[in-house]
Every structure is written in C-alpha cells, then in structure tokens.
Amino acid sequence: MKKAIYIILFILIAIFFTKDIDFFKNDFYENIKTIENPDDLLVLVNKNNKLPDNYIPKNLVLIDNKYSNNDKYLQKEAKMAFENLSQDARLLGYYIIGVSAYRDYNYQKSLYNEYVKEKGQSYADRASARPGHSEHQTGLAIDVMGSNNDYDLFEKSNEFNWMKDNAHLYGFILRYPKGKEKITGFKYEPWHYRYVGVKHAKMIYEGNLTLEEYLKTT
C-alpha cells in the first residue's frame, strides 16, 4: 500500500515540475539558416530554414477558380498539377478546392502575429509558421478543403482519404502528417499539401516519410 502511495506521489511531483516544459520545442527556431536555393523544387522551408524576406517565386500563376477560392496562386508546375488533381477527383465525385496557396512574407507576418495575439506564442508556433518560415511563400504549398466546405475539418470530408492516397500521383505530399510533429515542428495538418514532383512524391508516400526525412536519404 505504501509503495503505491509513493508511486502516486512521485507521478504528481513529476507532473508539477514538468507542466511548463514545452516538449514540442526541440531545437526549432534555433541556428536558423537562410535558404540559398529558394527556387529548388525540393527546397526545405521549416523552423530552421528561412526564405529571404523579399523572396517571390518567378512563375506564379493564378489557379482556375473552378478549383480554388478567388485569387490563389501557385508556381506554374504546381498549379497545373493541382488543377489536374482536382479535375480528376471531380470526375469521381470528389470536390477538392484550394483555400490558401502562395502567401508573401508580409501576409505571413500578419497571420502569425494574429495567432500570437489571440492564443499566445507557444500555440502560434505549433499552428503557424513565423514569417519567412512558411512553405506558402514558395508557391509550392496549398491548403485544401472538401465538400464539407471547411478546411479545418478536411479529415472528416469525403475527399480526405482519396486525397491522402492519391495526391502523390500528381506530385503532392501530405506535408505535416500525424505522429511526425517532432520532425516537422508543426501539428498534424490533414489539409496542407506540398508539391515536390511525381518522382519524389511517390518515394515519400511509399516510405511514409516527411520531406525532412526524405532529404536526408537523397
């Protein structure tokens, strides 16, 4: 009986002294490197690799409004791939719509600061990238929603499983998968996809890898 009491006391003490530790932090946003090849298709943008503040992709193209909300841009190759994906999905009865694509540095700065203001920096760093650290600035990332018209609930839409299992055929990967938060630095985002090209997307999908893990193998 005493042993059980001591165990319980030990657990309670451990919880008390560790409750303010951010186990999610790791070494994120430390030893940050400015990216020298921002136009590379496999460019790694994350909490330790930052785009130049003034970086704007050279070949941004407007996504057809049939497949996105108004005025959404991607790099040309990614835009064409996403439209093909959405078109093929629609033939099967699925409706995949882009709700957020290219964002410039200043837009991301405003978005991040709003998260900080509303929910604090710890939450903001899990849910949003700091300016310069967002894949959206590359013009290769897109957030999507399905026929339930809510990207936050994309996982509950009819389109989720189709997208998860077929996006790689068009060159897209689920960028922030469940269970990989300590690698990517971001919470699970079932709606966020990144274009890397069909060859790379296939290997990432089949290997159940993040982009960070894949680049270490190439």
NORKACOR-V472213 format. One record per residue. OMEGA is omega in whole degrees, -180 to 180 (none if undefined). D_FIRST is the distance of its C-alpha to the first C-alpha in Angstrom with 2 decimals. Layout:
OMEGA	D_FIRST
OMEGA	D_FIRST
This chain:
179	0.00
-180	3.82
-180	5.37
179	5.23
179	6.42
179	8.82
180	10.04
178	10.85
179	12.55
180	14.41
-180	15.68
178	16.85
179	18.60
179	20.20
-178	21.50
-175	22.90
-179	24.80
-173	26.13
-178	27.11
179	30.70
179	31.22
-178	33.70
-178	32.60
-168	35.70
-174	38.04
179	38.38
-178	41.86
-179	43.63
172	46.67
-180	46.79
-176	49.69
177	51.66
174	54.77
-175	57.82
-179	58.87
-178	62.26
-174	62.90
-180	62.04
180	64.52
-179	62.81
-179	61.63
-178	58.30
-180	57.86
177	54.23
179	53.51
-174	49.96
179	48.03
180	49.37
-170	52.87
174	55.13
172	58.48
-176	61.37
-175	61.51
-177	64.99
174	64.36
178	65.89
-174	66.32
-172	70.02
178	70.17
-178	68.29
-180	69.53
176	68.97
178	66.92
-177	68.82
175	67.77
-173	67.29
180	64.16
168	62.84
-174	62.84
170	65.90
175	66.72
-175	64.09
170	65.09
169	64.01
-170	65.71
-178	68.43
180	66.85
179	63.50
-179	65.35
179	67.34
-180	64.29
178	62.36
176	65.34
178	65.64
-178	61.96
179	62.22
179	65.48
178	64.19
-178	61.05
177	63.28
179	65.29
178	62.12
179	61.33
-179	58.87
-179	59.51
-174	58.18
175	59.29
-179	58.98
176	57.74
-178	57.48
-180	59.24
172	60.94
178	59.89
-176	61.56
-176	59.89
177	60.58
-180	59.27
178	55.98
179	55.82
-179	56.21
-179	53.64
-179	51.00
178	51.70
175	51.31
-180	47.81
-178	46.94
-174	48.45
-171	46.67
178	43.19
-174	42.90
-180	43.51
178	40.14
-179	40.72
-178	44.42
175	43.77
-171	41.72
-175	44.22
178	47.58
172	49.38
-180	50.85
-177	54.66
-177	56.07
-178	52.89
175	53.49
-178	54.74
179	56.77
179	59.14
-174	60.16
-179	61.56
-177	59.62
180	56.62
173	56.51
-174	54.06
170	54.68
-179	54.08
-174	54.68
174	56.20
172	53.47
178	55.06
-176	51.91
176	51.06
-180	47.56
-179	47.05
-179	49.00
-180	46.10
-179	46.44
176	50.20
-174	52.16
-171	53.39
-177	50.12
178	49.68
-179	53.39
-178	53.40
-175	50.30
-176	51.86
-176	55.49
-178	55.75
179	55.96
179	59.15
176	60.75
-178	59.32
176	56.33
170	52.65
-167	49.56
-177	49.03
-175	45.48
178	43.46
178	39.88
-178	37.39
-174	39.91
-178	39.28
177	38.34
-176	41.71
-177	43.99
-178	42.40
176	42.83
178	40.78
178	41.70
-178	45.20
-177	46.45
-171	49.77
-179	50.73
-178	53.01
178	54.85
178	58.13
-176	58.36
-173	61.00
-176	60.71
-178	60.40
-179	57.48
-180	55.79
-179	55.87
178	54.15
-180	51.51
-177	50.81
180	50.73
-178	48.47
-174	46.06
165	46.69
177	46.98
179	50.23
-179	48.51
-177	47.34
-177	50.72
176	52.73
-179	50.86
-176	52.10
none	55.73
